[in-house]
Amino acid sequence: MKCKQCFQEISNYFDGDLDEALKQELMQHLKDCHKCQVVFDTTRTTLDLYCDGKLYPLPDDVRSRLRQALERRRHEPMMT
C-alpha cells in the first residue's frame, strides 16, 4: 500500500468499512510509515476528543467536506 491509498482508507477504517484483508494491509503500512501513522493517530485523537471516545456518524455535509479536503490534500506533493 502506498501513502496515497492509506490516506483514502483511514476514514473507511474509522467508519468500520474495511474488509479484513484491506485492514491488515493498512495496519502493515502504518507500521512501516511514520508519516501515515501520525495522520492515523491524529485522526483517532481528534475523534476521541470531539466524541468523548465514541464514534458518531458524521452529517452528510461534514463527511462530504472532509472527503473533499482529503482529496485536495491527496493531490498535493507528498511522501512515497
N, C-alpha and C positions, 0 to 999 in steps of 0.2 A: 504494500500500500504506500502511496506517495502522500505527501503532506496535503496536497490539494483534495484528494479523496477523503483524507482524515477529517479535514475541516467540514466537508459536506456531511459526514456521517456523525459528527459529535452531537448535533441536535437530535438526530434519529436515535442515538444511543440513549440520551436522557428521556426521550419520549417512549422508550421501550419498543422501538420499531425495527430493531436489527435482528436478523436471524443469527443463530449461534455461530455459524462459520464467519460471518462478517464481523460479529462482535469480537471473536477471537483474533481476527486479523487486525482490527482496530487496537485491541489491547497490546498486541505484539508491536505494532508501530509505535504506540505510546511508550513502551519500554525502551525502544531504540532511538526515539527522537525527543530530545529535551524540550524543544520549542513547542511541539504539539502537546506534550504533556503539560506545559504551562498553560496553554489555551484550554485544555480539558479541565485542569484543576481550577482555573479561574472561572470557567463556566459553572462548574459544580459549586464552588464557593458562592458565586452570585446567586444561584438558585437557592442555596441553603439560607443565605442572608435575607433574601426577599420573600422566601416562602416558609420560613421557620423550619427548614429541613424537610418540608413536604412539597412534593411536586404537584402543581396545579396546572390544568390546561391553560395555555395562553389564548387570549382572544384572537380571533382570526386576523384582525388588522395588525396586531402586535406580532404575531407569528409571520405574517407576510413581510412586514418591515424588517424583522430580524433576518429573515432569509435573504431579502434584497441586500441588506448591509453585508451579510456574509458573502453573497455573490460578488458584490463590488470588491470586497476585500480579497476574494479568491483570485481576481484578475490583476491584482497588484503584484509587482515582483516580490517573490518570497523565497524561502529556503527550498531545499530539494523537493 
